[in-house]
Amino acid sequence: MFDFRLATPSEIGRELGARIRRQRLATGVRQRDLAARAGVSVNILRNLEREGHATLDSFIRVALALGMADQLAPLLDTRTTSLRAMEQASRTRQRAPRRPA
């Protein structure tokens, strides 16, 4: 399972592109047909699927054309976690307690 928390932006982009590709193949849609349905060029779709590079607008258009709108919804959920809690959760290394002198 891909861990988004540990990935770089480039890795996340490639993973999202790969997921778009898998969904397209699972539905049996050709690249040119999906690109036309999404209103993007075939080159944009290819670049998205291979490298994960696309504008946010293009990514959303392709996801919507594949019927993946419900998978975008969690991205818009508001979280009530404080910045302090996020910083503490992201720390991977902590100092050991000091030994008594």
Salt bridges, closest charged atoms under 4 A:
ASP3 OD1 - ARG5 NE 3.14
GLU15 OE2 - ARG19 NE 2.79
GLU15 OE2 - ARG22 NH2 3.51
ASP33 OD2 - ARG30 NE 3.06
GLU49 OE1 - ARG21 NH1 3.67
GLU49 OE2 - ARG24 NE 2.62
ASP57 OD2 - ARG61 NE 2.79
